Amino acid sequence: MPRRIEKLREVDTKELEVQGRELAEQIFRLRFQLTTGQAEALKRLRHARKDLARIKTLLRERTVRKGHGN
């Protein structure tokens, strides 16, 4: 797990925002797959939600850090 967050830390803010939007769309699609009974969607949904949380956390860290730099 720590490797995932470290890889994300190396990505610039714009790319993180793009990845966040893509994950949000993926989560939306996976929810529909769950309603149709596709079991593998549950595992993918969990991973996508965790990745989205990581990205949101990093974006928030950068926002807070930027505000303190003034």
C-alpha positions in Angstrom: 0.0 0.0 0.0 2.6 2.6 0.8 4.0 2.3 -2.7 0.7 3.3 -4.2 0.6 6.6 -2.2 4.3 7.3 -3.0 3.6 6.9 -6.7 0.7 9.2 -6.5 2.8 11.8 -4.6 5.0 12.0 -7.6 2.1 12.9 -9.9 1.4 16.6 -10.5 -1.9 18.2 -9.3 -3.6 18.4 -12.7 -3.0 14.7 -13.3 -4.3 13.8 -9.9 -7.5 15.8 -10.6 -7.9 13.9 -13.9 -7.4 10.6 -12.2 -9.9 11.5 -9.5 -12.6 12.3 -12.1 -11.9 9.1 -13.9 -12.1 7.1 -10.7 -15.4 8.8 -9.8 -16.8 7.7 -13.2 -15.5 4.2 -12.8 -17.1 4.0 -9.3 -20.4 5.1 -10.8 -20.2 2.3 -13.5 -19.2 -0.3 -11.0 -22.2 0.4 -8.8 -24.4 -0.4 -11.8 -22.5 -3.6 -12.3 -23.1 -4.6 -8.7 -26.8 -4.2 -9.2 -26.6 -6.7 -12.1 -24.9 -9.2 -9.8 -21.4 -9.1 -11.1 -19.3 -10.2 -8.1 -15.9 -9.1 -9.4 -17.2 -5.5 -9.5 -17.3 -5.5 -5.7 -13.5 -6.0 -5.4 -12.8 -3.4 -8.2 -15.2 -1.0 -6.5 -13.4 -1.2 -3.2 -10.0 -0.6 -4.8 -11.4 2.3 -6.8 -12.9 3.9 -3.7 -9.6 3.6 -1.8 -7.6 5.0 -4.7 -10.1 7.9 -5.0 -9.7 8.6 -1.2 -5.9 8.6 -1.6 -6.1 11.1 -4.4 -8.5 13.4 -2.6 -6.3 13.2 0.5 -3.2 14.3 -1.6 -5.1 17.1 -3.3 -6.3 18.3 0.1 -2.7 18.2 1.5 -1.5 20.2 -1.4 -4.3 22.8 -1.0 -3.5 23.2 2.7 0.2 23.3 2.2 -0.2 25.9 -0.6 -2.3 28.1 1.7 0.3 28.0 4.5 3.0 29.1 2.0 1.6 32.6 1.6 
